[in-house]
Amino acid sequence: MAKVIPFKAVRPTRAIVGLVAARPYQSYTVDERESRMDYNPFSFLHIVNPGYKYDKVITGEERYKLVKNRYQEFKEGGVFVQDEKPSFYVYKIVNRHGQEFNGIIAATSAEDYENDVIKKHEDTLAKREKTFKTYLKTVGFNAEPVLLTYPDNNTIAKIIKDTQKGHAEFEFTMTYKDTHYLWKIDNEATIDAIQKEFELMNTIYIADGHHRSASSHLLFKDEKASNINHNGLESYNFFMSYLIPESDLVIHEFNRLIKDLNGLSKEAFLIKLDAIYRIENRGAMPYSPSKPHHFSMYLDGEFYSLYLRKTYYKFNTALDRLDAQLLYKTILQPILGINDLRNDNRIEYVNGRHEMITIKSSVDSGKFKVGFGMCPTTVQQMKQIADEGLKMPPKSTYILPKLRSGITIYEF
């Protein structure tokens, strides 16, 4: 039984929402960030990078306090205004490739996260969770929703479609050519209908935002423990999420680039691979895999196809069947000596929206020795792994849509 509630979002005014909205801070290059902050005083980047005002790098709790100050300045200056009634928000994104995403921004339950109603498929780093929990506790808001997905639901789909017939609160296009739309639902009957449909769902799944949701859960536990009058209705019991149906979710793969062959010659490396895979040389033209358990490899100016020898590897769990895990267990760890996928600086990741030519050019540059391409993970695989209580290797999925910060803000 999934619990979702409406909330009074703090939102930019219609006239400047396109100037406020920003991608996650780390997704910009230094030059991009500075350019946007130089010429756009409304960018949410000014809030998350408060040291820019003083031309100084500020970190830790000092930065968090300044983030809160900048946020309050934006509110006091009329950049942000809070809605008067608790609402759900129908949110639509149409990206430059014509892909369309439709869902609902709502507050979701930290207890549902704790009780595995909201299921996870990725590991999180405890240090990062605690750091972000401290950040949340200091600033007092969520500015970017966690991306959750739920089974397609005809009633919710109809509500979304009917809502979109009305006048949009926001309609704006970003420099990446993604167009964003937002409609507000504050009608109590419609809110009740949405909540009842989610209450019928035993499980919803995190698609993107595992650290953000984990940190919100830590904050919930801290606040609950320190509040002798805790009743479960306080704003810290919830975190902001964007819920979309499974059919709207788009998953790309993350391909792998490796800097060396772990001391092996090309010939010795191929001989070791031959024990596990049937290898075919595909020449110099870019080549992509066509089905699960089938990889492409670029090495020394040539592409290869790798077909798993089925007698070599046993599939006992949903995780075993995941190509990212299969590549790790058969090549990256035993042959190339990469044990820690998060921290080994010999491996880098390229999301599958880039063509295999990116793998080729990266290896040809000399920075990397070999590259591997794979097929994307499916939504069903992601769900099965979460249902079995297992966790994917890092960088197993590149999931769309990618959300913006500062469009709706949840305060606690």
C-alpha positions in Angstrom: 0.0 0.0 0.0 1.9 3.0 -1.3 1.2 6.4 0.4 1.4 9.6 -1.6 0.3 13.0 -0.4 -0.2 16.4 -1.9 1.9 19.3 -0.7 2.2 23.1 -1.0 5.0 23.4 -3.5 7.3 26.4 -3.5 7.6 27.3 -7.2 9.1 29.9 -9.4 6.8 32.4 -11.0 5.6 31.5 -14.5 7.6 34.3 -16.1 11.0 33.1 -15.0 10.7 29.4 -14.3 12.8 28.6 -17.4 15.6 30.8 -16.0 15.4 29.2 -12.6 15.3 25.5 -13.5 18.7 23.8 -13.6 20.3 20.5 -14.2 22.1 18.8 -11.2 25.1 20.8 -10.2 27.7 18.2 -11.1 26.4 17.7 -14.6 27.8 21.1 -15.7 31.3 21.8 -16.6 33.0 24.6 -14.7 32.7 26.9 -17.7 29.0 26.0 -18.2 28.3 26.8 -14.5 30.2 30.0 -14.5 28.5 31.2 -17.8 25.0 30.5 -16.5 25.7 32.2 -13.2 27.4 35.2 -14.8 24.5 35.9 -17.0 21.4 34.5 -15.2 20.7 35.8 -11.7 17.7 33.6 -11.4 19.4 30.2 -11.9 19.0 27.7 -9.1 22.7 27.2 -9.4 23.1 30.4 -7.3 21.4 28.7 -4.5 23.4 25.4 -4.6 26.7 27.2 -5.2 26.4 30.1 -2.7 30.2 30.7 -2.6 30.0 32.1 -6.2 28.8 35.4 -4.7 32.1 35.7 -2.9 34.3 34.1 -5.5 35.2 31.5 -3.0 34.9 27.7 -2.7 32.8 27.0 0.4 32.2 23.5 1.7 30.6 21.5 4.5 28.0 23.0 6.9 29.1 26.5 6.1 28.0 26.0 2.6 24.7 24.3 3.7 23.8 27.4 5.8 24.6 29.7 2.9 22.4 27.5 0.6 19.5 28.1 3.0 20.3 31.8 3.0 20.3 32.1 -0.8 17.0 30.1 -0.9 15.4 32.5 1.5 16.7 35.4 -0.6 15.0 34.0 -3.6 11.7 33.7 -1.7 12.0 37.2 -0.3 12.7 38.5 -3.7 9.5 37.0 -5.2 11.4 34.5 -7.4 9.7 31.6 -5.4 6.1 31.6 -4.2 4.4 28.9 -2.2 1.0 27.4 -3.3 -1.9 28.1 -0.9 -3.4 24.6 -1.1 -1.8 21.1 -0.9 -1.6 19.8 -4.5 -0.4 17.1 -6.8 1.4 18.3 -9.9 1.1 16.7 -13.3 4.4 17.0 -14.9 5.3 16.4 -18.6 8.7 16.4 -20.3 9.2 16.1 -24.1 12.8 15.8 -24.9 14.6 16.7 -28.1 14.4 13.1 -29.4 10.6 13.3 -29.1 10.4 11.0 -26.1 7.5 12.0 -23.8 7.3 11.4 -20.0 4.1 12.0 -18.0 3.7 11.6 -14.3 2.8 13.2 -11.0 5.0 15.1 -8.5 3.9 14.2 -5.0 5.3 13.7 -1.5 6.1 10.0 -0.8 6.5 8.2 2.5 9.8 7.6 4.2 8.1 4.7 6.1 7.3 3.2 2.7 11.0 3.3 2.0 11.8 1.7 5.3 9.2 -1.0 4.9 10.3 -1.8 1.3 7.0 -0.6 -0.2 9.4 1.7 -2.1 12.0 -0.8 -3.4 15.6 -0.2 -4.3 17.9 -1.8 -6.9 21.2 0.0 -6.3 23.6 0.2 -3.4 24.2 3.5 -1.7 27.4 4.8 0.0 26.8 5.3 3.8 29.2 8.4 3.9 27.3 10.0 1.0 23.9 9.3 2.6 25.0 10.9 5.9 26.5 13.9 4.1 23.3 14.6 2.2 21.2 14.0 5.3 23.1 16.8 7.0 22.6 19.0 4.0 18.8 18.3 4.0 18.5 18.9 7.7 20.3 22.3 7.3 18.6 23.6 4.2 15.1 22.2 5.0 13.9 21.4 1.5 14.0 19.0 -1.5 14.5 20.8 -4.8 14.8 17.8 -7.1 12.4 14.9 -7.0 13.3 11.2 -6.7 12.2 9.4 -9.8 9.8 6.5 -8.9 8.0 4.2 -11.2 4.7 2.3 -10.8 2.7 -0.3 -12.8 0.7 1.3 -15.6 -2.7 2.3 -14.2 -5.7 3.3 -16.4 -7.3 5.5 -13.7 -4.2 7.6 -13.1 -3.5 7.8 -16.8 -6.9 9.2 -17.4 -6.5 11.8 -14.6 -3.2 12.9 -16.1 -4.7 13.1 -19.6 -7.7 15.0 -18.4 -5.6 17.4 -16.4 -3.4 18.1 -19.4 -6.5 19.4 -21.3 -6.4 22.4 -19.1 -4.1 25.4 -19.0 -0.6 24.5 -17.9 0.9 26.5 -15.0 4.3 26.2 -16.6 5.4 25.6 -20.2 9.1 26.3 -21.0 12.0 24.9 -23.0 15.5 24.5 -21.8 18.7 25.0 -23.7 18.9 21.2 -24.1 15.7 21.5 -26.1 13.6 19.6 -23.5 10.2 21.2 -23.1 8.6 21.0 -19.6 4.9 21.4 -18.7 3.3 21.5 -15.2 -0.4 21.4 -14.2 -1.7 21.7 -10.6 -4.3 19.3 -9.1 -5.9 20.8 -6.0 -9.4 19.4 -6.4 -10.0 17.2 -3.3 -12.0 14.5 -5.2 -9.2 14.1 -7.8 -6.5 14.1 -5.1 -8.5 11.4 -3.2 -8.8 9.3 -6.4 -5.1 9.4 -7.0 -4.3 8.4 -3.5 -6.7 5.5 -3.5 -5.0 4.1 -6.7 -1.6 4.2 -5.1 -2.9 2.6 -1.9 -3.8 -0.4 -4.1 -0.2 -0.8 -5.1 1.9 -3.1 -3.0 5.2 -1.8 -4.4 6.6 1.1 -6.3 10.3 1.3 -7.4 13.1 3.8 -7.3 14.3 4.4 -10.8 16.7 7.2 -10.1 17.7 9.0 -6.8 18.7 6.2 -4.4 21.0 8.4 -2.4 18.4 11.2 -2.1 15.8 8.8 -0.9 18.1 7.1 1.5 19.2 10.4 2.9 15.6 11.5 3.3 14.9 8.3 5.2 17.9 9.0 7.6 16.5 12.5 8.2 13.1 11.0 9.0 14.6 8.6 11.5 16.6 11.4 13.2 13.6 13.7 13.4 11.2 11.0 14.6 13.6 10.0 17.4 14.0 13.6 18.6 10.3 14.5 18.4 8.5 13.3 21.5 5.2 14.4 19.9 5.8 12.6 16.6 2.5 11.7 14.9 3.6 10.7 11.4 2.1 13.7 9.7 5.1 16.0 10.0 6.6 17.1 6.7 9.9 15.2 7.5 7.9 11.9 7.1 7.9 12.5 3.3 10.2 13.4 0.4 9.4 14.8 -3.0 9.1 12.3 -5.9 8.1 12.2 -9.5 6.1 9.1 -10.2 5.8 7.9 -13.7 4.3 4.7 -15.2 6.7 1.9 -16.1 5.8 2.3 -19.8 7.2 5.8 -19.8 10.5 4.9 -18.3 13.5 4.7 -20.7 16.6 2.8 -19.7 19.9 3.1 -21.5 23.0 1.0 -20.8 26.3 2.3 -19.4 29.2 1.0 -21.5 32.6 0.4 -20.0 36.1 1.8 -20.9 39.2 0.2 -19.3 42.6 1.9 -19.2 44.8 -1.3 -19.4 44.7 -5.1 -19.8 46.0 -5.8 -16.3 49.5 -6.6 -17.6 48.3 -9.0 -20.4 49.2 -8.7 -24.0 46.4 -8.5 -26.5 46.9 -12.1 -27.5 46.9 -13.4 -23.9 43.8 -11.4 -23.1 41.9 -12.8 -26.1 43.0 -16.4 -25.2 41.6 -15.9 -21.6 38.3 -14.5 -23.1 38.1 -17.5 -25.5 37.5 -19.8 -22.5 34.3 -17.9 -21.6 33.1 -16.4 -24.9 32.8 -17.2 -28.5 34.7 -14.4 -30.2 34.1 -13.0 -33.7 36.2 -10.2 -35.2 33.8 -7.6 -36.7 36.4 -5.2 -38.2 36.8 -1.5 -37.8 33.1 -0.5 -38.3 31.3 0.3 -35.0 29.4 -2.7 -33.8 26.7 -3.0 -31.1 25.3 -6.1 -29.3 21.9 -7.2 -30.3 20.7 -9.3 -27.3 21.3 -10.1 -23.7 24.5 -11.9 -22.6 26.1 -10.6 -25.8 28.8 -7.9 -25.7 30.7 -5.8 -28.2 34.3 -5.1 -27.6 36.7 -2.6 -29.2 40.4 -3.4 -28.9 43.4 -2.3 -30.9 41.4 -0.8 -33.8 38.9 -3.6 -34.2 35.4 -4.5 -32.9 34.6 -7.9 -31.7 31.4 -9.7 -30.7 31.4 -11.8 -27.6 28.9 -14.6 -27.1 28.7 -16.2 -23.7 29.5 -19.9 -23.6 26.4 -21.1 -21.7 28.3 -24.0 -20.0 30.6 -21.5 -18.3 28.2 -19.4 -16.3 25.1 -20.3 -14.2 22.1 -18.1 -13.8 20.7 -18.5 -10.2 19.3 -15.1 -9.5 17.9 -12.1 -11.4 21.2 -10.3 -10.7 23.2 -13.1 -12.4 21.3 -12.5 -15.6 22.1 -8.8 -15.6 24.7 -8.0 -18.3 26.5 -5.4 -16.1 27.0 -8.2 -13.5 27.9 -10.8 -16.1 30.6 -8.6 -17.6 31.9 -7.9 -14.1 32.0 -11.5 -13.0 33.4 -13.0 -16.2 35.8 -10.3 -17.5 36.3 -7.1 -15.4 37.1 -8.9 -12.1 38.8 -12.2 -13.0 40.7 -11.1 -16.0 41.2 -7.3 -15.8 41.5 -7.3 -12.0 38.9 -4.6 -11.4 37.3 -5.4 -8.0 35.8 -2.1 -6.9 33.6 -0.7 -9.6 32.9 2.5 -7.7 36.4 3.5 -6.9 38.9 1.9 -9.3 40.2 4.7 -11.5 41.0 2.2 -14.3 37.4 2.1 -15.3 35.1 4.8 -16.7 31.5 4.7 -17.9 29.8 6.1 -21.0 26.0 6.2 -21.1 24.3 4.4 -24.0 22.8 7.5 -25.5 26.3 7.9 -27.1 27.0 5.7 -30.1 29.7 3.0 -30.1 31.8 5.5 -32.1 32.4 7.2 -28.7 34.0 3.9 -27.4 36.1 3.7 -30.5 37.4 7.3 -30.3 38.1 7.0 -26.6 40.3 3.9 -27.1 41.9 5.3 -30.3 42.9 8.4 -28.3 45.2 6.2 -26.2 43.6 7.0 -22.9 41.9 3.6 -22.8 43.0 0.1 -23.9 39.6 -1.6 -24.4 35.9 -0.8 -24.4 32.8 -2.9 -23.9 29.2 -2.3 -25.1 26.1 -4.1 -23.8 22.3 -4.1 -24.2 20.2 -2.0 -21.8 18.7 -3.3 -18.7 14.9 -3.8 -18.9 12.3 -2.4 -16.4 11.4 -6.0 -15.6 15.0 -6.9 -14.7 15.2 -3.9 -12.5 12.1 -4.9 -10.7 13.1 -8.5 -10.3 16.4 -7.6 -8.8 14.7 -5.2 -6.4 12.1 -7.8 -5.5 14.8 -10.4 -4.7 16.5 -7.8 -2.4 19.6 -7.7 -4.6 21.5 -4.7 -5.8 22.9 -3.9 -9.2 26.5 -3.0 -9.8 27.1 0.8 -10.1 26.4 2.4 -13.4 24.1 -0.4 -14.6 21.4 1.9 -15.9 21.1 5.4 -17.4 17.5 6.3 -16.9 15.3 8.9 -18.5 13.8 11.3 -17.8 16.5 13.4 -16.2 14.9 15.9 -13.9 15.6 19.6 -13.2 16.0 21.3 -9.8 14.0 24.3 -8.7 10.7 23.7 -10.5 8.8 22.4 -7.5 10.3 22.5 -4.0 9.2 20.5 -0.9 9.9 22.1 2.4 10.1 20.2 5.7 
